[in-house]
Amino acid sequence: MKKKIIGLLVILAIMAAVPLIFNNYKGTDSAKPAKNNTLSKEESVITNAAAYIFRKHYSEETMKAAIIILNTNYKVNKIKKEECISRADFIKKFKDGERYYSNLEKYTNELKDDYITYKNKPVYIPCFKVSKGYTEKDKKYPYLKAAACPWDRLKKGSKNSESKVGISINTLDKLCKNGLNYKQAVEYFLNA
């Protein structure tokens, strides 16, 4: 009888301890995206802006190029809230959103010290999805050059777009897919 009472007390003690163990468990809830506390506010804004630009068909090098541009624009305070998408919204938008977003966080972290300067100062780099087939030169942006964007002419919607000053993300992607690394692709649009 003593053994039965001791056994019953042990089972009751275990049952009482189970809620305590699980209440202190700090695992992630699968319904909510895990918050990454390793990124600074700057890196989070840049990652959310990169997520806004992101397309599944863009190469890894394209996204790295975009992050360099966004790093630069952040330095001159030119990333607007409407040019960003939250982690939660991004994950809902793409089937493999968690993986894609994690990659963007990784690239942002790796490239956090890389940005474009002109006369030793960071400068604003306008960028857009697609051009009319070329970018234009403008005195306001002496560090950017007119560049041919032949792939943009083949992209749906390019005929209705206007000529622009800056960097075409579509052309960046094509340059990267044709063998340039992210730095070389960005340099294609720069006057230096």
Long-range contacts (C-beta under 8 A, 24 or more apart in sequence): 33-87, 33-88, 33-91, 33-98, 33-101, 36-105, 38-109, 39-105, 39-108, 39-109, 40-112, 42-74, 42-112, 43-105, 43-108, 43-109, 43-112, 45-74, 45-79, 45-84, 46-70, 46-71, 46-74, 46-79, 46-108, 46-112, 47-87, 47-101, 47-104, 47-105, 47-108, 48-84, 48-85, 48-86, 48-87, 48-90, 49-73, 49-74, 49-79, 49-83, 49-84, 50-104, 50-107, 50-108, 51-84, 51-85, 51-87, 51-90, 51-100, 51-101, 51-104, 52-83, 52-84, 52-85, 53-127, 53-169, 54-90, 54-100, 54-104, 56-94, 56-100, 57-173, 58-169, 58-173, 59-173, 59-176, 59-177, 60-103, 60-107, 61-176, 61-180, 61-181, 61-182, 61-185, 62-169, 62-172, 62-173, 62-176, 62-177, 62-182, 62-185, 63-103, 63-104, 63-107, 64-107, 64-110, 64-111, 64-182, 65-172, 65-176, 65-182, 65-183, 65-185, 65-186, 66-127, 66-169, 66-172, 67-104, 67-107, 67-108, 67-111, 68-111, 68-114, 68-115, 68-116, 68-182, 68-183, 68-186, 69-116, 69-125, 69-127, 69-167, 69-186, 71-111, 71-112, 71-114, 71-115, 72-115, 72-116, 72-117, 72-122, 72-123, 72-124, 72-125, 73-124, 73-125, 75-115, 75-122, 76-122, 76-123, 76-124, 78-124, 116-143, 116-186, 116-190, 118-142, 118-143, 118-192, 125-166, 125-167, 126-164, 126-165, 126-166, 126-167, 127-166, 127-167, 127-168, 127-169, 128-161, 128-164, 128-166, 128-167, 128-168, 128-169, 129-168, 129-169, 129-170, 130-155, 130-157, 130-158, 130-161, 130-168, 130-169, 130-170, 131-158, 131-161, 131-163, 131-164, 131-168, 131-170, 131-171, 132-158, 132-159, 132-161, 132-162, 132-163, 132-164, 133-158, 134-163, 135-163, 135-164, 135-165, 135-166, 135-167, 135-168, 135-189, 136-163, 136-164, 136-165, 137-165, 138-165, 140-165, 141-165, 141-166, 142-191, 143-190, 143-191, 143-192, 144-189, 144-190, 144-191, 145-189, 145-190, 145-191, 147-171, 147-188, 147-189
